Amino acid sequence: MHMSDALLSVAVGTTMNVVSTGTIGYSVSRIKKYEPEENKIPMMGVMGAFIFAAQMINFTIPVTGSSGHIGGGILLAALLGPFPAVITLASVLLIQCLFFADGGLLALGCNIFNMAIIPCLIAYPILYKRILRSKLTPKRITIATILSVIVGLQLGAFGVVLETLVSGVTELPFGAFVVLMQPIHLAIGIVEGVVSAAVLCFIYRTRKDILENALGVQNTPKLHMKRVYVGILIVAIFLGGFVSWFASSKPDGLEWAIQKVTNEEELTIDSEVHNELQQIQNATALLPDYSVKSVKPIRENVSTGLSGVIGGCITLFAVTAFGTIIMLIKKRK
């Protein structure tokens, strides 16, 4: 559901960049001053790498001709807490935008708002946390996760529709666009909800304390997490480096909806600001469309796998560095 710059006016894109930047700043301020950094920061890093890799794997939505991938907002919030989750997922989206040209620079604020802020700061506290407040059980985790993912994705998809409407994108009439966006993202949300619930139920059975800490129902100062970090990293490398070979090539939910409405693969817009931002992104995108530039031809699946591993490593180091800086600044205050 990564929006391109062509879907937005400069005014809407700039406004949403300001809103998302402000929300990230608020999230930074809300991270507890004495959050045990030996636990939280590495977990943010490895989960960022995991989500980066997982988002590369598009799954086909039967009959529709569309595909989808997990957003990861609820999964991150359930493991890290809502505010570290926003920072982690925003970092993933920034890296995807800058280094892989996935989502536009002007649209970055919209993508962060729709894919990170809505699930982590709206769906998570209103649904997931309330359902699990009284008792943490596999059944409750499953219900809370699936419901939260679906609602978060529906709100995010509707956000895309509203942002294009306010931007005055006449090629995408509100009625036709919303009728396609909401149902396809309902299907994607069900799949993501089931996958996320399965992951969280597994963690509940093996490391229940991680979920309890994120919910705030138990405060364990020092969790033994090294094996968890290594396990998540191994899975992330496997997903990005190998499973991504078999990702669906069908258009994702947003691309599919745009094609259905406009009969075009993608929209374009010719403005000075949009063109300048595109040139900047072309310069920063070292691995555009998750492909490795090489003098010698490389098989497409190998190129994708290398991009997944490289992107996961960049995300791991970037999120870890950002988290470390946040903790150092907050401890000095």
C-alpha positions as CSV (number, residue, x, y, z in Angstrom):
1,M,0.0,0.0,0.0
2,H,3.0,2.3,-0.6
3,M,1.7,5.5,-2.3
4,S,3.6,7.1,-5.1
5,D,4.0,10.9,-5.4
6,A,1.7,11.0,-8.4
7,L,-1.3,10.3,-6.1
8,L,-0.7,13.5,-4.0
9,S,-0.7,17.2,-4.4
10,V,2.3,19.1,-3.0
11,A,0.1,20.6,-0.3
12,V,-1.3,17.3,0.9
13,G,2.0,15.5,0.8
14,T,3.8,18.3,2.7
15,T,1.1,18.5,5.3
16,M,1.2,14.7,5.9
17,N,5.0,14.8,6.1
18,V,4.7,17.4,8.9
19,V,2.0,15.4,10.7
20,S,4.0,12.2,10.5
21,T,7.2,13.8,11.6
22,G,5.4,15.4,14.6
23,T,3.9,12.1,15.5
24,I,7.3,10.3,15.4
25,G,8.7,13.1,17.6
26,Y,5.8,12.5,20.0
27,S,6.5,8.8,20.0
28,V,10.2,9.4,20.8
29,S,9.2,11.5,23.8
30,R,6.8,8.8,25.0
31,I,9.4,6.0,25.1
32,K,10.2,5.5,28.8
33,K,13.4,7.1,30.0
34,Y,14.5,4.0,31.7
35,E,13.4,1.5,29.1
36,P,16.1,-1.3,29.3
37,E,18.0,-0.5,26.1
38,E,19.8,-3.9,26.2
39,N,16.3,-5.3,25.4
40,K,14.4,-2.7,23.5
41,I,17.0,-1.4,21.0
42,P,18.2,-4.7,19.6
43,M,14.6,-5.9,19.4
44,M,13.6,-2.8,17.4
45,G,16.6,-3.5,15.1
46,V,15.9,-7.2,14.4
47,M,12.1,-6.7,14.1
48,G,12.7,-3.9,11.7
49,A,14.8,-6.2,9.6
50,F,12.1,-8.9,9.9
51,I,9.3,-6.6,8.8
52,F,11.4,-5.3,5.9
53,A,11.9,-8.9,4.7
54,A,8.3,-9.8,5.3
55,Q,7.0,-6.9,3.3
56,M,8.9,-8.2,0.2
57,I,6.7,-11.3,0.1
58,N,3.5,-10.6,-1.7
59,F,0.9,-13.3,-1.5
60,T,-1.8,-13.7,-4.2
61,I,-5.4,-12.9,-3.4
62,P,-7.3,-15.6,-5.2
63,V,-9.7,-14.7,-8.1
64,T,-8.9,-11.0,-7.9
65,G,-5.7,-10.8,-9.8
66,S,-4.2,-8.8,-7.0
67,S,-1.7,-9.5,-4.2
68,G,-0.8,-8.2,-0.8
69,H,1.9,-8.1,1.8
70,I,1.9,-7.7,5.6
71,G,2.2,-4.2,7.0
72,G,3.5,-5.4,10.4
73,G,2.2,-2.5,12.5
74,I,0.1,-4.6,15.0
75,L,2.8,-7.3,15.1
76,L,5.5,-4.7,16.0
77,A,3.3,-3.0,18.6
78,A,2.4,-6.3,20.2
79,L,6.2,-7.1,20.6
80,L,7.7,-3.6,21.2
81,G,4.9,-1.4,22.4
82,P,3.1,1.2,20.3
83,F,5.7,4.0,20.3
84,P,8.8,2.0,19.6
85,A,6.7,0.2,16.9
86,V,6.0,3.5,15.2
87,I,9.6,4.5,15.1
88,T,10.7,1.1,13.8
89,L,8.1,0.9,11.0
90,A,8.7,4.5,10.0
91,S,12.4,3.7,9.7
92,V,11.5,0.7,7.5
93,L,9.4,2.9,5.2
94,L,12.1,5.5,5.0
95,I,14.7,3.0,4.0
96,Q,12.3,1.5,1.4
97,C,11.7,4.9,0.0
98,L,15.3,6.2,-0.1
99,F,17.2,3.1,-1.1
100,F,14.6,1.0,-3.0
101,A,12.3,3.7,-4.5
102,D,9.3,2.0,-2.9
103,G,6.9,4.8,-2.2
104,G,7.5,8.4,-3.1
105,L,9.4,11.1,-1.1
106,L,6.4,13.4,-1.2
107,A,4.2,10.5,-0.2
108,L,6.5,9.3,2.7
109,G,4.4,11.1,5.3
110,C,1.2,9.5,4.0
111,N,2.7,6.1,4.0
112,I,4.0,6.4,7.5
113,F,0.6,7.7,8.7
114,N,-1.4,5.0,6.9
115,M,0.9,2.0,7.5
116,A,2.5,2.8,10.9
117,I,0.7,5.5,12.9
118,I,-2.9,4.2,12.3
119,P,-2.2,0.6,13.3
120,C,0.2,1.3,16.1
121,L,-1.4,4.3,17.7
122,I,-5.1,3.8,16.9
123,A,-5.9,0.2,16.2
124,Y,-3.5,-1.2,18.8
125,P,-4.6,0.8,21.9
126,I,-8.3,0.8,21.0
127,L,-8.7,-2.8,20.1
128,Y,-5.7,-5.1,20.7
129,K,-4.7,-3.7,24.1
130,R,-8.3,-3.5,25.4
131,I,-9.2,-7.0,24.4
132,L,-6.1,-8.4,26.2
133,R,-6.1,-6.0,29.2
134,S,-7.9,-8.5,31.5
135,K,-6.4,-11.7,30.4
136,L,-3.7,-12.9,28.0
137,T,-4.7,-16.2,26.3
138,P,-4.1,-17.7,22.8
139,K,-7.8,-17.2,21.9
140,R,-7.8,-13.6,23.0
141,I,-4.5,-13.0,21.2
142,T,-6.0,-14.4,18.0
143,I,-9.2,-12.4,18.2
144,A,-7.4,-9.2,19.1
145,T,-4.7,-9.5,16.5
146,I,-7.0,-10.4,13.5
147,L,-9.5,-7.7,14.4
148,S,-6.8,-5.0,15.0
149,V,-5.0,-5.8,11.8
150,I,-8.2,-5.7,9.7
151,V,-9.4,-2.4,11.3
152,G,-6.0,-0.8,11.0
153,L,-5.7,-1.8,7.3
154,Q,-9.2,-0.6,6.5
155,L,-8.5,2.8,8.1
156,G,-5.2,2.9,6.2
157,A,-6.8,2.1,2.9
158,F,-9.5,4.7,3.5
159,G,-6.7,7.2,4.3
160,V,-5.2,6.6,0.9
161,V,-8.6,7.2,-0.7
162,L,-9.1,10.5,1.2
163,E,-5.6,11.7,0.6
164,T,-6.0,11.3,-3.2
165,L,-9.5,12.9,-3.0
166,V,-8.2,16.0,-1.2
167,S,-5.3,16.1,-3.6
168,G,-7.7,16.5,-6.5
169,V,-6.6,13.4,-8.4
170,T,-9.5,13.3,-10.8
171,E,-8.4,10.0,-12.4
172,L,-9.5,8.3,-9.2
173,P,-13.1,9.2,-8.4
174,F,-13.9,8.7,-4.7
175,G,-16.8,6.3,-5.3
176,A,-15.1,4.0,-7.7
177,F,-11.8,4.0,-5.8
178,V,-13.2,3.3,-2.4
179,V,-15.3,0.5,-3.6
180,L,-12.2,-1.3,-4.8
181,M,-9.8,-0.3,-2.1
182,Q,-11.8,-1.4,1.0
183,P,-12.7,-5.0,-0.1
184,I,-9.3,-5.9,-1.4
185,H,-7.6,-4.6,1.7
186,L,-10.1,-6.5,3.8
187,A,-8.9,-9.7,2.2
188,I,-5.3,-8.7,2.7
189,G,-6.0,-7.8,6.3
190,I,-7.5,-11.2,7.0
191,V,-4.4,-12.9,5.7
192,E,-2.1,-10.6,7.6
193,G,-4.2,-11.0,10.8
194,V,-4.0,-14.8,10.7
195,V,-0.3,-14.7,10.1
196,S,0.4,-12.2,12.8
197,A,-1.9,-14.1,15.2
198,A,0.0,-17.3,14.5
199,V,3.4,-15.6,15.2
200,L,2.1,-14.0,18.5
201,C,0.5,-17.3,19.7
202,F,3.9,-19.0,19.1
203,I,5.7,-16.3,21.1
204,Y,3.0,-16.6,23.8
205,R,3.8,-20.3,24.2
206,T,7.6,-19.9,24.1
207,R,8.3,-16.4,25.5
208,K,5.1,-15.1,27.1
209,D,7.1,-12.5,29.0
210,I,7.8,-10.5,25.8
211,L,4.1,-10.0,25.2
212,E,3.4,-9.1,28.8
213,N,6.2,-6.5,28.8
214,A,4.9,-4.9,25.6
215,L,1.4,-4.7,27.1
216,G,2.7,-3.3,30.3
217,V,1.1,-6.0,32.5
218,Q,4.5,-7.1,33.7
219,N,7.8,-5.3,34.0
220,T,10.8,-7.6,33.7
221,P,13.9,-5.3,33.8
222,K,16.2,-7.9,32.2
223,L,14.9,-10.5,29.7
224,H,17.3,-13.1,28.3
225,M,16.8,-12.2,24.6
226,K,20.0,-13.2,22.7
227,R,18.5,-16.4,21.3
228,V,15.4,-14.5,20.4
229,Y,17.4,-11.9,18.4
230,V,19.4,-14.5,16.6
231,G,16.2,-16.5,15.8
232,I,14.4,-13.4,14.4
233,L,17.5,-12.5,12.3
234,I,17.8,-16.0,10.8
235,V,14.1,-15.9,9.9
236,A,14.5,-12.4,8.4
237,I,17.5,-13.5,6.2
238,F,15.5,-16.6,5.1
239,L,12.5,-14.5,4.2
240,G,14.4,-11.8,2.4
241,G,17.1,-13.9,0.9
242,F,15.1,-16.9,-0.2
243,V,11.3,-16.9,0.3
244,S,11.2,-13.5,-1.6
245,W,12.1,-15.5,-4.8
246,F,8.5,-16.9,-4.7
247,A,6.6,-13.7,-4.0
248,S,3.6,-13.0,-6.2
249,S,4.3,-10.7,-9.2
250,K,0.7,-9.5,-9.3
251,P,0.0,-5.9,-8.5
252,D,-0.6,-5.1,-4.8
253,G,-4.0,-3.9,-3.5
254,L,-3.4,-0.2,-4.2
255,E,-1.9,-0.8,-7.7
256,W,-4.7,-3.2,-8.5
257,A,-7.4,-0.7,-7.5
258,I,-5.7,2.1,-9.6
259,Q,-5.5,-0.2,-12.6
260,K,-9.1,-1.1,-12.3
261,V,-10.3,2.5,-12.1
262,T,-7.9,4.1,-14.7
263,N,-7.0,1.1,-17.0
264,E,-3.4,2.3,-16.5
265,E,-0.6,0.6,-14.7
266,E,0.4,3.7,-12.8
267,L,-0.5,7.4,-12.7
268,T,2.0,10.1,-13.6
269,I,2.1,13.8,-12.8
270,D,4.2,16.5,-14.4
271,S,5.1,19.3,-12.0
272,E,8.3,20.9,-11.0
273,V,8.2,19.7,-7.4
274,H,7.3,16.2,-8.4
275,N,10.0,16.0,-11.0
276,E,12.7,17.3,-8.6
277,L,11.7,14.8,-5.9
278,Q,11.8,12.1,-8.5
279,Q,15.4,13.1,-9.4
280,I,16.4,13.0,-5.8
281,Q,14.9,9.6,-5.3
282,N,16.6,8.3,-8.5
283,A,19.9,9.4,-7.0
284,T,19.4,7.8,-3.6
285,A,17.8,4.6,-4.8
286,L,20.8,2.2,-4.8
287,L,18.6,-0.8,-5.4
288,P,15.5,0.4,-7.2
289,D,12.6,-2.0,-7.3
290,Y,14.6,-4.4,-5.1
291,S,17.1,-5.2,-7.9
292,V,20.9,-5.2,-7.7
293,K,22.7,-3.2,-10.3
294,S,25.5,-5.2,-11.9
295,V,27.7,-5.2,-14.9
296,K,26.9,-8.9,-15.5
297,P,23.3,-10.0,-15.7
298,I,21.9,-11.5,-12.5
299,R,18.9,-13.8,-12.3
300,E,15.9,-11.9,-11.1
301,N,15.3,-14.1,-8.1
302,V,18.9,-13.9,-7.0
303,S,18.8,-10.1,-7.4
304,T,15.7,-9.9,-5.3
305,G,17.2,-12.1,-2.6
306,L,20.4,-10.0,-2.4
307,S,18.2,-6.9,-2.1
308,G,16.3,-8.5,0.7
309,V,19.4,-9.4,2.7
310,I,21.0,-6.0,2.0
311,G,17.9,-4.1,2.9
312,G,17.4,-6.1,6.1
313,C,21.0,-5.3,7.1
314,I,20.5,-1.6,6.4
315,T,17.3,-1.6,8.4
316,L,18.9,-3.5,11.3
317,F,21.8,-1.1,11.6
318,A,19.7,2.1,11.0
319,V,17.0,1.2,13.5
320,T,19.5,0.1,16.1
321,A,21.5,3.3,15.6
322,F,18.4,5.5,15.8
323,G,17.2,3.7,18.9
324,T,20.6,4.1,20.6
325,I,20.7,7.8,19.9
326,I,17.2,8.2,21.3
327,M,18.1,6.4,24.5
328,L,21.4,8.4,25.0
329,I,19.5,11.7,24.5
330,K,16.7,10.8,26.9
331,K,19.2,9.6,29.6
332,R,21.0,12.9,29.5
333,K,17.8,14.8,30.2
